[in-house]
Amino acid sequence: MSRSYGNILKCESHPYAPLIEDHRAGDMVCTECGLVVGDRIIDVSSEWRTFANSEKESTDMCRVGAAMDPNNEGDLSTTIGRATGSAGFDENGKPIYRSKNIESSADKARRMATREIMEMAERLSVDKSIVNTAQYIYSNVQKNKLIKGRSNNAIIAACMYIACNNESVPRTFKEICAVSNSSKKDIGRCFKMIKKEVETNYTSTTPVDLVTRFCSKLNLPRPVFKLAEEIVKKATNIESINGRSPTSVASAAIYIAAEVTSNNRSFEDISKICGAAVTTIKQIYKTMQNNVAMLLPPEYKNSLKTSN
């Protein structure tokens, strides 16, 4: 007799004996007494064998193919169209039909957009999930017929901007402009239009979302990351700072965190990496300087310079 202990099959007479799987019969057999403990076992291994000399020479025999792309709604069938000209008839005078692929303008625009999105994703160093999200947003824009009269490149850039935000890896407009052929003004207009007309689940970017990436680009240690995030969170309670550009607020917070931890970076270095103007960073820095008692932990309050 056999008994199942939870999800584990064991021989009742020899519970600690190892079991052998009979692949041909689909049975689990006790090695001590030969009792068939389980039958009709599903074989989850490959249904083929390879006789290649090495693993490098073996090929993937998978028959299911790649995952279906939900954004590809084009018709992949082939239609037969009549040939034109003198070559359109055979020797008996019957018309000759040649195969041809018909691609609509919408399918062509989607294909070109996919290529542009993938190129932008490569320049921004983002993963496949963001590409899929951007493609999905673009297809919704296309379905709502919002492309007509607008720059296609700007719409693609706006879709990428929203996709990065939705996947919690936000990019600034300046970063999107750097990998696009559209101006910040055009991308901003398309972004507002998409956010208004299409359901995108977009949430505004906060300075906290940008701090870690900016600090990483500035080669700052982890304690600076944490301190800058704490400064940014507290700075939102200051009326003159709340509502300012997230990039500028994050830049000023990073400057303070780097200064008090003796990992100094110049305003110019931070401006180059973060994309905020030096004068703007200095303005927010001075405001934070006046509220240092609220922003910094006690151990860092005396480390910040009183004047710049």
HUGI-V875617 format. One record per residue. RES is the residue in three letters. SS is DSSP state (alpha for helix, beta for strand, coil for the rest). PSI is psi as a letter, one per 20 degrees, with the letter a starting at -180 (none if undefined). D_CENTER is the distance of its C-alpha to the mean C-alpha in Angstrom with 1 decimal. Layout:
BEGIN
RES,SS,PSI,D_CENTER / RES,SS,PSI,D_CENTER
END
This chain:
BEGIN
MET,coil,q,53.8 / SER,beta,q,50.1 / ARG,beta,q,48.2 / SER,beta,o,44.5 / TYR,beta,n,43.6 / GLY,coil,d,40.5 / ASN,coil,j,38.1 / ILE,beta,p,40.0 / LEU,beta,p,42.9 / LYS,beta,q,46.0 / CYS,beta,p,49.6 / GLU,coil,h,51.9 / SER,coil,h,54.6 / HIS,coil,m,52.4 / PRO,coil,h,49.3 / TYR,coil,j,48.3 / ALA,coil,p,48.8 / PRO,coil,q,45.8 / LEU,beta,q,45.1 / ILE,beta,p,44.9 / GLU,beta,p,42.9 / ASP,beta,o,44.9 / HIS,coil,h,42.3 / ARG,coil,g,45.0 / ALA,coil,i,46.2 / GLY,coil,k,43.1 / ASP,beta,q,45.1 / MET,beta,p,44.7 / VAL,beta,p,48.0 / CYS,beta,p,49.5 / THR,coil,i,50.7 / GLU,coil,g,53.8 / CYS,coil,i,55.4 / GLY,coil,j,53.5 / LEU,coil,p,52.7 / VAL,beta,o,49.9 / VAL,beta,h,47.7 / GLY,beta,q,45.0 / ASP,coil,r,45.0 / ARG,coil,l,42.7 / ILE,coil,p,39.9 / ILE,coil,p,36.8 / ASP,coil,o,36.0 / VAL,coil,j,32.2 / SER,coil,r,32.6 / SER,coil,q,32.3 / GLU,coil,j,34.8 / TRP,coil,r,35.7 / ARG,coil,q,37.1 / THR,coil,p,36.5 / PHE,coil,k,39.4 / ALA,coil,q,37.6 / ASN,coil,h,39.1 / SER,coil,r,35.9 / GLU,coil,h,32.3 / LYS,coil,h,31.3 / GLU,coil,i,33.5 / SER,coil,q,32.3 / THR,coil,q,29.9 / ASP,coil,o,27.5 / MET,coil,j,29.6 / CYS,coil,p,26.9 / ARG,coil,i,28.0 / VAL,coil,i,25.2 / GLY,coil,a,22.9 / ALA,coil,r,19.2 / ALA,coil,q,17.3 / MET,coil,p,18.1 / ASP,coil,o,15.6 / PRO,coil,i,16.0 / ASN,coil,i,15.4 / ASN,coil,o,18.2 / GLU,coil,j,21.4 / GLY,coil,q,23.6 / ASP,coil,o,27.0 / LEU,coil,j,27.1 / SER,coil,r,30.9 / THR,coil,p,33.5 / THR,beta,q,36.4 / ILE,beta,p,39.8 / GLY,beta,q,41.2 / ARG,beta,p,44.7 / ALA,coil,q,45.4 / THR,coil,r,47.1 / GLY,coil,a,50.0 / SER,alpha,h,52.9 / ALA,alpha,j,50.6 / GLY,alpha,i,49.7 / PHE,beta,q,52.8 / ASP,coil,a,54.1 / GLU,coil,i,57.7 / ASN,coil,j,58.8 / GLY,coil,j,57.4 / LYS,coil,q,54.6 / PRO,beta,q,51.2 / ILE,coil,p,48.5 / TYR,beta,p,44.9 / ARG,beta,q,42.0 / SER,beta,q,38.5 / LYS,beta,q,35.9 / ASN,coil,p,32.3 / ILE,coil,p,31.9 / GLU,coil,p,28.6 / SER,coil,r,28.6 / SER,alpha,h,27.5 / ALA,alpha,g,24.7 / ASP,alpha,h,23.4 / LYS,alpha,g,23.8 / ALA,alpha,h,21.9 / ARG,alpha,h,19.0 / ARG,alpha,g,19.1 / MET,alpha,h,19.4 / ALA,alpha,g,16.5 / THR,alpha,g,14.3 / ARG,alpha,g,15.6 / GLU,alpha,g,15.2 / ILE,alpha,g,11.5 / MET,alpha,h,11.0 / GLU,alpha,g,13.4 / MET,alpha,g,11.8 / ALA,alpha,h,8.4 / GLU,alpha,h,10.9 / ARG,alpha,h,12.8 / LEU,alpha,i,10.3 / SER,coil,l,9.2 / VAL,coil,r,5.4 / ASP,coil,a,4.3 / LYS,alpha,h,5.3 / SER,alpha,h,3.8 / ILE,alpha,h,2.8 / VAL,alpha,g,6.1 / ASN,alpha,g,7.6 / THR,alpha,g,7.4 / ALA,alpha,h,8.9 / GLN,alpha,h,11.3 / TYR,alpha,g,12.3 / ILE,alpha,g,13.2 / TYR,alpha,g,15.0 / SER,alpha,h,16.9 / ASN,alpha,h,18.1 / VAL,alpha,g,19.2 / GLN,alpha,g,21.0 / LYS,alpha,h,22.6 / ASN,coil,j,23.9 / LYS,coil,l,25.4 / LEU,coil,i,24.1 / ILE,coil,h,23.6 / LYS,coil,p,27.3 / GLY,coil,j,28.7 / ARG,coil,q,25.5 / SER,coil,p,23.7 / ASN,alpha,h,21.2 / ASN,alpha,h,19.4 / ALA,alpha,h,19.3 / ILE,alpha,g,17.9 / ILE,alpha,g,15.0 / ALA,alpha,g,14.4 / ALA,alpha,h,14.7 / CYS,alpha,g,12.3 / MET,alpha,h,9.6 / TYR,alpha,g,11.0 / ILE,alpha,g,10.9 / ALA,alpha,g,7.3 / CYS,alpha,g,6.4 / ASN,alpha,g,9.3 / ASN,alpha,h,8.7 / GLU,coil,j,5.8 / SER,coil,k,8.4 / VAL,coil,m,7.5 / PRO,coil,q,9.9 / ARG,coil,q,11.5 / THR,coil,r,15.1 / PHE,alpha,h,16.8 / LYS,alpha,h,18.5 / GLU,alpha,h,15.5 / ILE,alpha,g,14.4 / CYS,alpha,h,18.0 / ALA,alpha,h,18.3 / VAL,coil,j,16.0 / SER,coil,r,17.5 / ASN,coil,j,21.1 / SER,coil,q,21.5 / SER,coil,r,23.1 / LYS,alpha,h,21.8 / LYS,alpha,g,24.4 / ASP,alpha,g,23.3 / ILE,alpha,g,19.6 / GLY,alpha,g,20.8 / ARG,alpha,g,23.2 / CYS,alpha,h,20.6 / PHE,alpha,g,18.3 / LYS,alpha,h,21.3 / MET,alpha,g,22.3 / ILE,alpha,g,19.0 / LYS,alpha,h,18.9 / LYS,alpha,h,22.6 / GLU,alpha,h,22.7 / VAL,coil,q,19.5 / GLU,coil,o,18.2 / THR,coil,i,14.8 / ASN,coil,k,15.0 / TYR,coil,p,14.6 / THR,coil,q,15.9 / SER,coil,q,17.3 / THR,coil,p,15.9 / THR,coil,q,18.3 / PRO,alpha,h,19.6 / VAL,alpha,h,18.7 / ASP,alpha,h,14.9 / LEU,alpha,i,15.8 / VAL,alpha,g,18.5 / THR,alpha,g,16.9 / ARG,alpha,g,15.0 / PHE,alpha,g,18.1 / CYS,alpha,h,20.4 / SER,alpha,g,18.6 / LYS,alpha,h,19.1 / LEU,coil,j,22.7 / ASN,coil,l,23.3 / LEU,coil,q,24.5 / PRO,coil,r,25.3 / ARG,alpha,h,23.8 / PRO,alpha,h,26.8 / VAL,alpha,h,26.0 / PHE,alpha,g,22.4 / LYS,alpha,g,24.1 / LEU,alpha,g,27.0 / ALA,alpha,h,25.0 / GLU,alpha,g,22.9 / GLU,alpha,g,26.3 / ILE,alpha,g,27.8 / VAL,alpha,g,25.1 / LYS,alpha,h,25.5 / LYS,alpha,h,29.2 / ALA,alpha,h,29.2 / THR,coil,i,27.9 / ASN,coil,i,31.4 / ILE,coil,p,33.1 / GLU,coil,g,34.0 / SER,coil,i,33.9 / ILE,coil,h,30.4 / ASN,coil,p,28.8 / GLY,coil,i,27.3 / ARG,coil,r,26.8 / SER,coil,p,23.7 / PRO,alpha,h,21.1 / THR,alpha,g,20.7 / SER,alpha,g,24.5 / VAL,alpha,g,25.0 / ALA,alpha,h,22.4 / SER,alpha,g,24.2 / ALA,alpha,h,27.6 / ALA,alpha,h,26.7 / ILE,alpha,h,25.4 / TYR,alpha,g,28.7 / ILE,alpha,g,30.8 / ALA,alpha,h,29.0 / ALA,alpha,h,29.4 / GLU,alpha,g,33.1 / VAL,alpha,i,34.3 / THR,coil,j,32.8 / SER,coil,k,34.5 / ASN,coil,l,31.3 / ASN,coil,p,32.2 / ARG,coil,q,30.1 / SER,coil,r,31.6 / PHE,alpha,h,30.6 / GLU,alpha,g,30.0 / ASP,alpha,g,27.6 / ILE,alpha,g,25.5 / SER,alpha,h,25.7 / LYS,alpha,h,24.6 / ILE,alpha,g,21.4 / CYS,alpha,h,20.6 / GLY,coil,j,21.9 / ALA,coil,q,24.5 / ALA,coil,q,28.1 / VAL,alpha,g,30.6 / THR,alpha,h,33.0 / THR,alpha,g,30.5 / ILE,alpha,g,29.4 / LYS,alpha,h,33.2 / GLN,alpha,g,34.0 / ILE,alpha,h,31.5 / TYR,alpha,g,32.6 / LYS,alpha,h,36.2 / THR,alpha,g,35.5 / MET,alpha,h,33.8 / GLN,alpha,h,36.7 / ASN,alpha,i,39.1 / ASN,coil,k,37.2 / VAL,alpha,h,36.8 / ALA,alpha,h,38.7 / MET,alpha,h,36.1 / LEU,alpha,h,33.0 / LEU,coil,q,33.8 / PRO,coil,q,34.9 / PRO,alpha,h,38.7 / GLU,alpha,i,38.4 / TYR,alpha,i,36.7 / LYS,coil,h,38.7 / ASN,coil,i,41.4 / SER,coil,i,39.0 / LEU,coil,p,37.8 / LYS,coil,q,40.1 / THR,coil,h,42.1 / SER,coil,q,41.9 / ASN,coil,none,39.7
END
